Amino acid sequence: MLSPNGPAPFLRLSCVTAVLSRTLLNYARNQLRPDPMRKLAVVLIIVAIAVIVGANWYISSLPAPPAPNEADGTTLRTTESGDVVGFIDASGARAWLGVPFARPPVGALRWQAPQPPVPAEGVIEALAFGEMCSQLPSLLSAGQTPEGAAVAAAVAGSEDCLTLNVWSPPNASGLPVMLWIHGGGNSIGHGGNVNGGNLAIGGNVVVISINYRLGLFGWFNHPALHTGDPAHDSGNYATLDMIRALEWTRDNIAAFGGDPGNVTVFGESAGAFNTLAMMASPLAKGLFHRAVVQSGGYGVASLASGQNHQDEGGHRYSAPEIVNALLIADGRAADATAARAIQDGWTPAETRDYLYAKTPANIYSLLDGGGFGMVDVPNNFKDGHVLPALEAEELFSDLGNYNAVPVILGTNRDEPTLFMSRDPRYVDNLFGIFYSLKDEDAYRREVRYSARAWKARGVDELAQFMAASGHPDVYAYRWDWDEEPSALGYNLSVALGAAHALEIAFVFDDFEGGIGALGYIYPNDENQAALSRSMMSYWAEFAYNGTPGQGRDGAEAPWLAWGEDGKTSILLDTPTDGGIRMDDEVVTSADIKLELMADASLPEGRERCELYVRLFRWQGLFDDGEYRSLGCAAYPAETIAGF
């Protein structure tokens, strides 16, 4: 997942602007010393000129758009979607983009379980990524905003979006398959955010990336839409999209050189949560054979959160609350009380007709993406059919409750910095160009605590549950790379470090395009290349044999299973910054709470209270009495951002 407030591809622009600014400011200092007010006015004009000149330079230096991909007759394949022809991409991989794996979920198929595709008439030219699924605009949907639309109200993508992309080495036959589930808070992103060509060639595997329905189109559970079919009534339409993509893979991937009996599901952030959902879902059993969970965790929503009004335990974006908001936006109700009265008086058919008449723009106009495009809607309902009605500990502590395939669980050492590094709560900026941390010590403390909490939830506790269930093939990692350059004095190795999502480029060996065009933060040195080679080698070996071992080349440091020889996780770093080595640390949420309460390095006052709220309120670990005992009575929890 990517934050639009994180470093963007304007590093080059910032650098050239800085050079121009410094040159002109030096001139101003020398020429205008006696008149400080005049000097200030000139300085502001100079900076404005520098920004304009820098922007013009940046725009003129952008590479020309790539030429359209050309169909290559050797890539013609027959699938249940129809005959498809692809192309040979820059890596040498054979690529097929935008291949339908289900019928378009539009019209009567909106908020229904996905259906197998209807074979196309004629040959599908699979030369470009398909439309992303409907979402609010963000860096992950760059270029998809409707022209002329106001950014705040625009919707990127389309409901007709259930496509996948395939990359395969030349002459592939019977190779392991790696199916990528993208991140984005289950509300933004698409399968085209990665290019699988380099991984396909470097790992000698077949790579797939998929789209799935997002937000309120992917997870929506209004009782009026129920049909009596447990899949349709689950509300887990996006989860079912992923299972449908796995079914398509089982039935078609042999034509692309893949082995349907050896499929690895892997994903990052929300994609990692969804990977664990595949391990949880009885409907996915047998459709995949390994799993890699990058910066994930397992969280499920109650049916009540999606089906009920807020005063009955529902989420603020539950299905009935969405209908209320639509009625108010239409002018048919003055307030929520009046809207609820209308809704309560409707038949299921009337509610259904009303909802199906609404466009994605109608629905997304009600939602707040918080500047990221991501919308907090209830998802992954524990409905008892698609997903078990169990929480993480009960689910993964019993081998009979989940699909116990070999699994890698991992996090990044500095997960939260992607969201913090340009947040005005932590960072000052001048002219939107020059950034500096307000309090580096406090910043480092929050990063450390928050990242450890993520590690506890997303790796160590899950690994402990699975190990307790008797699962022998659990592997864990922590990714530590932090060798970004400084930009205009802003030390990105501290401000970002081993941030959320940055490891994706190393797994795919794709540092130029991909996730939000973050290529400008990578130094592109041998250290970076070496770590990428090692990670691809481990990931590919895991896809082949269910263990990362010593990598595909047999030359990597041994990656031991959880608990083997007293070790737990492997640390992934560059050869000159600690290298790759095993570690024995285990972190739990209870450990972090005790550490925070006893931490003498924290100053008196608000900081400890803010950390307590942000770390524990959403895990169900918040204790009001404990909070007050920390001296936090003066800081009501509800007034702290993140409560």
Salt bridges, closest charged atoms under 4 A:
GLU80 OE2 - ARG244 NH1 3.28
GLU159 OE2 - ARG110 NH2 2.81
ASP241 OD1 - ARG213 NH2 2.77
GLU247 OE1 - ARG244 NE 3.15
ASP251 OD1 - ARG250 NE 2.82
GLU268 OE2 - HIS500 NE2 3.23
ASP311 OD2 - ARG340 NH1 2.99
GLU312 OE2 - ARG340 NH2 2.72
GLU321 OE2 - HIS309 ND1 3.70
ASP330 OD2 - LYS358 NZ 2.71
ASP376 OD2 - HIS315 NE2 3.45
GLU391 OE2 - LYS382 NZ 2.38
ASP414 OD2 - ARG413 NH2 2.75
GLU415 OE1 - HIS500 ND1 2.58
ASP423 OD2 - ARG425 NH2 3.15
ASP428 OD1 - LYS438 NZ 3.94
GLU440 OE2 - ARG444 NH2 2.99
GLU446 OE1 - ARG614 NH1 3.12
ASP460 OD2 - LYS455 NZ 2.73
ASP480 OD2 - ARG478 NH2 2.72
ASP482 OD2 - ARG413 NH2 3.04
GLU526 OE2 - ARG533 NH2 2.54
GLU541 OE1 - ARG552 NH1 2.76
GLU585 OE2 - ARG452 NH1 2.75
GLU595 OE2 - ARG448 NH1 2.63
GLU595 OE1 - ARG452 NH2 3.41
GLU607 OE2 - ARG445 NE 2.68
GLU610 OE2 - ARG606 NE 2.69
ASP624 OD2 - ARG628 NE 3.19
GLU626 OE1 - LYS593 NZ 2.92
